[in-house]
């Protein structure tokens, strides 16, 4: 098992399990495709990051 903590959501799309925390509490859990369908916090954060990448607002490391 490996635990990967990141703010860059594009890095975790193929993870077996994604856990979304808010103020130390689990608010969503699942795989990428299910969390995107759910239209919750994960999807909102993911869509925001995708939008910023497209506009050039986030630089790749």
N, CA, C and O of each residue as an XYZ file, in Angstrom:
244
protein
N       0.847     -1.170      0.000
C       0.000      0.000      0.000
C       0.892      1.234      0.000
O       1.953      1.252      0.624
N       0.447      2.253     -0.706
C       1.165      3.521     -0.776
C       0.157      4.648     -0.578
O      -0.915      4.640     -1.184
N       0.493      5.596      0.251
C      -0.364      6.768      0.457
C       0.312      7.947     -0.214
O       1.484      8.232      0.035
N      -0.433      8.628     -1.064
C       0.083      9.734     -1.852
C      -0.746     10.968     -1.521
O      -1.960     10.970     -1.726
N      -0.110     12.005     -1.016
C      -0.807     13.239     -0.649
C      -0.422     14.309     -1.657
O       0.765     14.562     -1.868
N      -1.413     14.943     -2.283
C      -1.117     15.954     -3.294
C      -2.253     16.958     -3.430
O      -3.406     16.670     -3.109
N      -1.900     18.132     -3.909
C      -2.899     19.125     -4.302
C      -3.066     19.117     -5.823
O      -4.004     19.714     -6.351
N      -2.162     18.445     -6.515
C      -2.202     18.368     -7.978
C      -3.023     17.137     -8.364
O      -2.500     16.024     -8.419
N      -4.288     17.345     -8.626
C      -5.217     16.235     -8.822
C      -4.930     15.413    -10.068
O      -5.329     14.250    -10.138
N      -4.253     15.985    -11.044
C      -3.929     15.218    -12.251
C      -2.993     14.051    -11.945
O      -2.896     13.115    -12.739
N      -2.311     14.094    -10.819
C      -1.383     13.020    -10.435
C      -2.081     11.792     -9.852
O      -1.450     10.743     -9.722
N      -3.343     11.890     -9.504
C      -3.988     10.786     -8.788
C      -5.134     10.124     -9.547
O      -5.852      9.298     -8.983
N      -5.311     10.476    -10.810
C      -6.428      9.957    -11.593
C      -6.499      8.445    -11.686
O      -7.589      7.886    -11.798
N      -5.359      7.775    -11.642
C      -5.357      6.311    -11.778
C      -5.229      5.592    -10.434
O      -4.993      4.384    -10.396
N      -5.379      6.317     -9.352
C      -5.272      5.708     -8.014
C      -6.409      4.730     -7.757
O      -7.515      4.895     -8.272
N      -6.124      3.706     -6.952
C      -7.143      2.719     -6.584
C      -8.226      3.330     -5.705
O      -9.375      2.887     -5.731
N      -7.866      4.336     -4.934
C      -8.806      4.963     -4.001
C      -8.364      6.413     -3.784
O      -7.191      6.675     -3.518
N      -9.296      7.339     -3.898
C      -9.033      8.755     -3.649
C      -9.877      9.155     -2.446
O     -11.078      8.889     -2.397
N      -9.240      9.792     -1.487
C      -9.940     10.257     -0.290
C      -9.815     11.773     -0.245
O      -8.707     12.310     -0.237
N     -10.947     12.459     -0.215
C     -10.969     13.918     -0.191
C     -11.232     14.366      1.242
O     -12.230     13.985      1.854
N     -10.320     15.179      1.764
C     -10.437     15.696      3.127
C     -10.813     17.170      3.104
O     -10.387     17.911      2.218
N     -11.597     17.589      4.066
C     -11.918     19.001      4.268
C     -11.892     19.258      5.768
O     -12.688     18.696      6.521
N     -10.981     20.102      6.186
C     -10.812     20.420      7.610
C     -10.609     19.155      8.443
O     -11.135     19.038      9.550
N      -9.838     18.210      7.897
C      -9.504     16.987      8.620
C     -10.553     15.892      8.563
O     -10.362     14.833      9.161
N     -11.649     16.118      7.865
C     -12.711     15.112      7.767
C     -12.817     14.576      6.349
O     -12.655     15.320      5.382
N     -13.091     13.281      6.230
C     -13.309     12.670      4.921
C     -14.676     13.124      4.418
O     -15.696     12.887      5.065
N     -14.685     13.786      3.245
C     -15.963     14.245      2.690
C     -16.356     13.486      1.424
O     -17.525     13.471      1.039
N     -15.368     12.855      0.778
C     -15.638     12.041     -0.404
C     -14.584     10.945     -0.491
O     -13.459     11.102     -0.017
N     -14.971      9.838     -1.103
C     -14.040      8.724     -1.257
C     -14.479      7.900     -2.453
O     -15.670      7.647     -2.637
N     -13.514      7.478     -3.271
C     -13.828      6.650     -4.424
C     -12.733      6.729     -5.467
O     -11.632      7.204     -5.190
N     -13.038      6.259     -6.674
C     -12.099      6.361     -7.790
C     -12.455      7.599     -8.606
O     -13.558      8.135     -8.498
N     -11.500      8.043     -9.426
C     -11.656      9.289    -10.180
C     -12.985      9.358    -10.938
O     -13.730     10.328    -10.798
N     -13.283      8.333    -11.739
C     -14.488      8.397    -12.586
C     -15.764      8.525    -11.757
O     -16.699      9.212    -12.170
N     -15.816      7.879    -10.606
C     -17.003      7.966     -9.750
C     -17.100      9.325     -9.061
O     -18.192      9.876     -8.918
N     -15.955      9.865     -8.633
C     -15.963     11.173     -7.973
C     -16.318     12.286     -8.955
O     -16.957     13.266     -8.572
N     -15.914     12.147    -10.213
C     -16.274     13.137    -11.233
C     -17.783     13.095    -11.481
O     -18.415     14.142    -11.620
N     -18.355     11.912    -11.538
C     -19.805     11.761    -11.745
C     -20.604     12.328    -10.574
O     -21.713     12.831    -10.753
N     -20.032     12.243     -9.378
C     -20.726     12.672     -8.160
C     -20.964     14.185     -8.129
O     -21.897     14.651     -7.475
N     -20.129     14.950     -8.831
C     -20.268     16.405     -8.913
C     -20.143     17.084     -7.547
O     -20.881     18.019     -7.234
N     -19.200     16.600     -6.745
C     -18.963     17.174     -5.420
C     -17.712     18.032     -5.393
O     -17.327     18.626     -6.401
N     -17.087     18.091     -4.238
C     -15.896     18.920     -4.016
C     -14.730     18.492     -4.914
O     -14.043     19.343     -5.478
N     -14.502     17.184     -5.052
C     -13.410     16.693     -5.896
C     -13.584     17.191     -7.328
O     -12.633     17.700     -7.922
N     -14.781     17.052     -7.888
C     -15.023     17.485     -9.271
C     -14.812     18.980     -9.415
O     -14.231     19.431    -10.401
N     -15.273     19.748     -8.454
C     -15.094     21.201     -8.521
C     -13.608     21.571     -8.502
O     -13.170     22.419     -9.279
N     -12.842     20.942     -7.624
C     -11.402     21.200     -7.562
C     -10.705     20.746     -8.844
O      -9.840     21.450     -9.365
N     -11.078     19.580     -9.348
C     -10.476     19.047    -10.569
C     -10.769     19.969    -11.749
O      -9.863     20.305    -12.512
N     -12.017     20.377    -11.902
C     -12.394     21.269    -13.002
C     -11.666     22.607    -12.919
O     -11.260     23.159    -13.941
N     -11.502     23.127    -11.705
C     -10.777     24.385    -11.518
C      -9.329     24.236    -11.957
O      -8.803     25.102    -12.656
N      -8.677     23.148    -11.556
C      -7.285     22.939    -11.951
C      -7.149     22.764    -13.457
O      -6.227     23.317    -14.055
N      -8.036     22.016    -14.078
C      -7.993     21.827    -15.531
C      -8.140     23.173    -16.230
O      -7.418     23.464    -17.183
N      -9.060     23.980    -15.763
C      -9.282     25.306    -16.343
C      -8.038     26.182    -16.235
O      -7.678     26.873    -17.189
N      -7.384     26.156    -15.080
C      -6.175     26.959    -14.885
C      -5.030     26.478    -15.771
O      -4.271     27.295    -16.291
N      -4.894     25.162    -15.952
C      -3.860     24.629    -16.844
C      -4.099     25.118    -18.268
O      -3.165     25.531    -18.956
N      -5.363     25.067    -18.709
C      -5.694     25.481    -20.075
C      -5.419     26.963    -20.296
O      -5.028     27.365    -21.391
N      -5.619     27.774    -19.267
C      -5.385     29.215    -19.372
C      -3.926     29.581    -19.137
O      -3.542     30.739    -19.300
N      -3.113     28.605    -18.756
C      -1.706     28.870    -18.477
C      -1.470     29.442    -17.097
O      -0.413     30.018    -16.836
N      -2.441     29.292    -16.206
C      -2.338     29.847    -14.860
C      -1.552     28.997    -13.886
O      -1.229     29.458    -12.791
N      -1.235     27.762    -14.256
C      -0.437     26.877    -13.404
C       0.724     26.363    -14.244
O       0.525     25.850    -15.345
N       1.918     26.502    -13.729
C       3.097     26.017    -14.442
C       3.392     24.581    -14.041
O       3.273     24.215    -12.871
N       3.777     23.775    -15.014
C       4.213     22.405    -14.732
C       5.592     22.444    -14.110
O       6.414     23.284    -14.475
N       5.855     21.547    -13.173
C       7.184     21.457    -12.552
C       8.093     20.600    -13.388
O       9.255     20.403    -13.033
